[in-house]
Amino acid sequence: MSYLMMDLAGLTISALEAEQLQHPQVGGIILFSRNFENKSQLIELVKDVRHICPGLLIAVDHEGGRVQRFREGFSLIPAMGDILPAAKGDLTLAKQWAKECGFLMAIELLACDIDLSFAPVLDVNGISEVIGKRSFSALAEEVSALAEHFIIGMNEAGMAAVGKHFPGHGSVAADSHVAMPVDPRSKEQVEAFDMLPFKQLIDQKHLQGVMPAHVVYSNIDPNPAGFSTYWLQTILRQQLGFDGVIFSDDLGMKGASFAGDYLGRAKAALDAGCNMILVCNDPVGVNALLTEFDWPMAEPTHTALSLTGNSAQTLQALEQQTRWQTAQQLAIDITRIAQLT
């Protein structure tokens, strides 16, 4: 079965949203800053979601740097691109710092019963307007090494990892939130550079989920990666052997508009191979998919609901108060060094 991940309009759940959350095709929610007033309110909101539908996957974009939805009462996670420079280029030290940042990010979310942050970003930093310091590095091998350790930290807290944006968003300038990025490079160029972190981390069994890019690689396939059977089936599933969950990026983004309305976008993403599709900031689109869309009923082979937080691992990690405090100070130090340089 394929699933929809929807969002919520505010700090509490409306009557309509409560009804929608119980729809059999809704598999999760994604939270945003508008859903957050303070930590106590957030915990109550998550409890209410769990009461209405206990099995939902609860997610957020909480990478660090400028992409962190919850701030007051949470540690400020540094931008991933600041870690290696703060370590003065010492990759061994930076890998240790990345691991602690991954642990810190994950444990603070899991402590609020939030299952998943869509992280880490595996894009190699190039000319992209929307990636920048969200990337660990401008070198593919450094992205792989630092992301691996960030994921180890996440896993030690009890959180699965979702790498994005496959096969790589860093080498095209346009922002897929507001435009349709087109990358004209060859298959050989993309595979040897942008795709390398995905390949290495999949080989190492570090990725439980992948989110494809709303980017057209025009000399390889005419469809954006998230709507492409070539990228999701031929390359990701078959060539790379990825056996985890494929999440679409937000179907409300400009980069998804080629497929028409939400019904067309959902069909294209699911036909291409996405297991869970995201619709954010558009309640009309959510309603259309829950009332008008003909959802495929095939038995799931890759279920997103398996990525809920590992509660036993989290309880064990929560006992590591010293590690948590040390990681909090590390995050502060990395951000401070970045501000001084």
C-alpha positions in Angstrom: 0.0 0.0 0.0 1.2 3.5 -0.8 0.8 6.4 1.6 0.3 10.1 1.9 2.2 12.3 4.3 0.2 15.4 5.1 0.7 18.4 7.3 -1.2 20.4 9.9 -2.3 24.0 9.7 -1.5 25.1 13.2 -0.7 24.4 16.8 -3.6 22.0 17.3 -5.5 19.5 15.2 -8.7 20.7 13.6 -11.8 18.5 13.3 -11.2 18.0 9.6 -7.6 17.1 10.1 -8.5 14.6 12.8 -10.8 12.9 10.3 -8.1 13.0 7.6 -5.5 11.5 9.9 -7.7 8.4 10.2 -8.0 7.9 6.4 -6.3 4.5 5.5 -4.0 6.2 3.0 -2.6 8.7 5.4 0.7 7.2 6.7 2.3 10.2 8.3 2.5 13.9 9.0 5.3 16.4 8.5 5.6 19.2 11.0 6.6 22.8 10.4 7.5 25.9 12.4 3.9 26.9 12.3 3.1 23.8 14.4 5.5 24.9 17.1 5.1 27.4 19.9 7.2 25.8 22.6 8.3 22.3 23.5 5.4 21.6 25.8 2.9 22.5 23.2 4.7 20.3 20.6 4.7 17.3 22.9 0.9 17.7 23.4 0.4 18.0 19.7 2.3 14.8 19.0 0.3 13.1 21.8 -2.9 14.2 20.2 -1.8 12.8 16.9 -0.8 9.5 18.5 -4.2 9.3 20.2 -6.1 9.8 17.0 -3.9 7.5 14.9 -1.2 5.6 16.9 0.6 4.1 13.8 1.4 7.3 12.0 5.0 8.3 11.1 5.7 11.7 12.4 8.5 13.6 10.6 10.1 17.0 10.3 12.8 18.8 8.3 15.3 19.4 11.1 18.7 19.2 9.4 20.4 22.0 11.2 21.5 25.5 10.1 18.8 27.4 8.3 16.6 24.3 8.0 15.5 23.6 11.6 11.8 23.9 12.4 11.9 23.9 16.2 14.3 26.3 18.0 13.2 27.5 21.4 13.9 24.7 23.9 16.0 22.8 21.3 19.7 22.8 20.6 20.6 24.8 17.5 22.2 22.3 15.2 24.9 23.8 13.1 24.8 23.8 9.3 26.4 20.7 8.0 28.7 22.7 5.8 30.2 24.4 8.9 31.4 21.2 10.6 34.6 20.5 8.5 35.7 24.2 8.4 35.2 24.4 12.2 37.5 21.4 12.5 40.1 23.2 10.5 39.8 20.6 7.7 40.6 17.7 10.1 38.3 15.1 8.6 38.8 12.6 11.5 37.8 15.2 14.0 34.9 16.4 11.8 33.5 12.9 11.5 33.4 12.7 15.3 31.7 16.0 15.5 29.2 15.0 12.7 28.3 11.9 14.7 27.6 13.9 17.8 25.5 16.4 15.8 23.5 13.6 14.4 22.9 12.1 17.8 21.9 15.5 19.3 19.5 16.3 16.5 17.8 12.8 16.7 17.6 12.4 20.4 15.9 15.8 21.0 13.2 14.9 18.4 12.8 11.4 19.6 12.4 12.7 23.2 9.3 14.5 21.8 8.1 11.3 20.2 8.9 12.5 16.7 10.1 9.6 14.6 12.1 11.1 11.8 14.0 14.0 10.5 14.4 14.0 6.7 18.2 14.0 7.0 21.0 14.0 6.1 21.4 16.0 2.9 23.7 14.1 0.6 23.9 16.7 -2.1 27.5 17.7 -3.0 27.7 21.5 -2.6 28.1 23.1 -6.0 26.1 25.9 -7.6 22.7 25.2 -6.1 20.8 28.2 -4.6 18.9 26.0 -2.2 21.6 23.6 -1.0 24.7 25.6 -0.1 25.8 24.9 3.5 23.0 22.3 3.9 25.7 20.1 2.2 28.6 18.7 4.2 31.1 19.6 1.5 31.9 20.4 -2.1 33.8 17.1 -2.3 31.7 13.9 -2.8 34.1 11.7 -0.7 33.8 14.2 2.3 30.0 14.2 2.0 30.0 10.4 2.2 32.4 10.3 5.2 30.7 13.0 7.2 27.2 11.9 6.4 28.1 8.3 7.4 29.0 9.4 10.9 26.1 11.8 11.2 23.9 8.8 10.4 25.7 6.6 13.0 24.9 9.3 15.6 21.2 9.3 14.5 21.1 5.5 14.7 22.6 5.5 18.1 19.7 7.7 19.3 17.2 5.4 17.6 16.4 7.3 14.4 16.5 6.0 10.8 18.2 8.1 8.1 16.6 9.5 4.9 19.2 10.7 2.4 18.2 13.5 0.0 18.0 14.6 -2.8 18.7 11.7 -5.1 20.7 11.6 -7.4 22.0 15.0 -6.3 20.7 18.6 -6.3 24.0 20.5 -5.8 25.1 21.0 -9.4 22.0 22.9 -10.7 21.4 26.5 -9.7 17.6 26.8 -9.6 15.6 26.1 -6.5 13.0 23.4 -7.1 10.6 25.0 -4.5 10.0 27.9 -7.0 11.4 26.6 -10.4 12.0 23.5 -12.4 15.7 22.9 -12.3 17.3 21.3 -15.4 20.7 19.6 -15.1 22.1 19.0 -18.6 25.1 16.9 -17.6 25.8 13.3 -18.8 24.9 10.2 -16.9 28.6 9.6 -16.3 29.1 13.0 -14.7 26.2 12.6 -12.4 27.1 9.1 -11.3 30.8 9.9 -10.8 30.1 13.0 -8.7 26.6 13.7 -7.3 25.4 10.2 -6.9 28.6 8.9 -5.2 27.5 9.6 -1.6 24.2 7.8 -2.2 26.0 4.8 -3.7 28.5 4.5 -0.9 25.9 4.9 1.9 23.5 2.4 0.3 26.4 -0.1 -0.1 27.2 0.4 3.6 23.5 -0.2 4.5 23.3 3.2 6.2 20.2 4.6 4.4 16.7 3.4 5.4 15.0 6.0 3.2 15.8 8.2 0.2 14.1 11.3 -1.1 14.6 12.1 -4.8 15.2 15.5 -6.3 12.6 17.6 -8.2 15.3 18.0 -10.9 15.2 17.0 -14.6 18.5 15.5 -15.8 17.7 16.4 -19.4 20.4 14.3 -21.1 19.5 11.2 -19.1 15.7 11.1 -18.7 12.9 13.6 -19.5 11.2 13.4 -16.1 12.2 14.9 -12.8 14.0 12.2 -10.7 11.0 11.8 -8.3 8.7 11.0 -11.2 11.1 8.8 -13.1 11.1 5.0 -13.3 14.6 5.3 -14.7 16.0 7.0 -11.6 13.9 5.2 -9.0 13.7 1.7 -10.5 16.5 1.2 -12.9 19.1 3.2 -11.0 18.1 3.4 -7.3 16.4 0.0 -6.9 18.3 -2.2 -9.5 21.7 -0.6 -10.1 22.3 0.6 -6.5 20.3 -2.2 -4.8 18.4 0.2 -2.5 15.8 -1.8 -0.6 14.4 1.0 1.8 11.6 3.5 1.5 11.4 6.1 -1.2 9.7 9.4 -0.1 8.6 11.9 -2.7 9.7 15.5 -2.1 6.8 17.9 -1.5 4.4 17.5 -4.5 3.4 21.2 -3.9 6.8 22.4 -5.1 7.2 24.1 -8.5 9.6 21.3 -9.5 6.6 18.9 -9.3 4.3 21.0 -11.5 5.2 19.2 -14.8 2.8 16.4 -13.8 -0.3 18.6 -13.6 -2.6 18.8 -10.7 -2.2 16.8 -7.4 -3.9 13.8 -8.8 -1.5 13.7 -11.8 1.5 14.4 -9.6 0.5 11.6 -7.1 0.0 9.1 -9.9 3.3 10.0 -11.6 5.2 9.7 -8.3 3.7 6.4 -7.2 4.0 4.9 -10.7 7.6 5.8 -10.7 8.2 4.0 -7.4 7.6 6.4 -4.5 6.2 4.6 -1.4 5.1 7.7 0.5 4.2 11.0 -1.2 4.3 14.3 0.6 1.9 17.2 0.2 2.7 20.2 2.3 1.1 23.7 2.6 -1.9 22.8 0.5 -5.0 21.4 2.3 -7.0 21.5 -0.9 -4.5 19.2 -2.5 -4.6 16.9 0.6 -8.4 16.8 0.4 -8.3 16.0 -3.3 -6.0 13.0 -2.8 -8.1 11.7 0.0 -11.5 12.1 -1.7 -10.8 11.8 -5.5 -7.6 9.9 -6.1 -7.6 6.2 -7.1 -4.9 4.8 -4.8 -3.1 1.7 -5.9 -3.9 -1.2 -3.6 -0.8 -3.4 -4.2 0.7 -5.0 -1.2 3.6 -3.0 0.1 7.2 -4.2 -0.4 8.8 -1.1 1.2 6.7 0.3 4.0 7.5 3.8 5.3 5.8 2.9 8.6 8.8 0.7 9.5 10.8 3.9 10.0 9.2 4.8 13.3 11.7 5.6 16.1 13.4 2.8 17.9 12.0 3.3 21.4 14.3 0.9 23.1 17.4 2.5 21.5 16.0 6.0 22.4 15.4 5.1 26.1 18.9 3.9 26.3 20.3 7.0 24.6 18.2 9.3 26.9 20.2 7.9 29.8 23.4 9.3 28.3 23.0 12.7 29.8 26.7 13.6 29.7 26.8 12.8 26.0 23.8 15.0 25.4 25.3 17.9 27.3 28.6 17.5 25.5 26.9 17.4 22.1 24.9 20.6 23.0 28.1 22.5 23.7 29.8 21.1 20.6 26.9 22.5 18.5 27.3 25.9 20.1 31.0 25.9 19.5 30.8 24.9 15.8 28.2 27.6 15.2 30.3 30.2 17.0 33.4 29.3 15.0 31.4 29.6 11.8 30.2 33.0 12.7 33.7 34.2 13.4 35.1 33.0 10.0 
